[in-house]
Structures are given as C-alpha cells and as structure tokens.
Amino acid sequence: MRSKVVFADEKLKKEFKKLKELKETELFRQLIKAFKNLEENAFCGIQIPKRLIPKEYEKRFGLITNLWKYNLPDAWRLIYTIKNDKINVLSIILDWMDHKEYERRFRY
C-alpha cells in the first residue's frame, strides 16, 4: 500500500537535514532509500507488538496504535507509525537509532 512519508515533528525533520550537513551521508542515503520504500509500501517494515511500544513515544507524539521498524544497514533502525488521514496513508517517521539505543528503548 502506497503512503506519504512525513516527519512526526519539526525537530526530527531538522535532525534529518543535519545528517547531510554533518557529512553523515551514508546514514542520510539509507534513510532516503527507506523513505522511498515506505512510499511504495507502508507495511514493508516489521510491526512491533503493541505491548512493546515505549511510553516515551506516546508522551512525545500522542496515542500510538501501531509501531513499525525498518532495519537499516549497520544495525540502525527507523521507527515509524502508519496512519490514515482519509485521503492518504501516512508513514510517520518517529525516530532512527543505532542498535544499542534500539535495544535499550525497547528493552530487548
């Protein structure tokens, strides 16, 4: 199912733009590739069980009814949620992190 990729907030959007400026070009390229894949299929990631949704995300972004991860190279993870705004399916980017941070946040 096709979707429109958006950032959950302006802060995250600015962090994404900084990646390119800070010469984090490989991570930036991989995120661009992930966004393109999400535009083609919002469900291409792996769904995270509802019981594992961190309370931190609900505090920052409001009610999260579904959470997905997209595995990036070098053990990075892209975290997103899928919503429907009556016209489009939205893949809302919430976060990206390395594997160590992912394990800590999701208590694996």
Secondary structure, 3 states (H helix, E strand, C coil): CCCEEEECCHHHHHHHHHHHHCCCHHHHHHHHHHHHHHHHCCCCCEEECHHHCCHHHHHHHCCCCCEEEEECHHHCEEEEEEEECCCCEEEEEEEEECHHHHHHHHCC
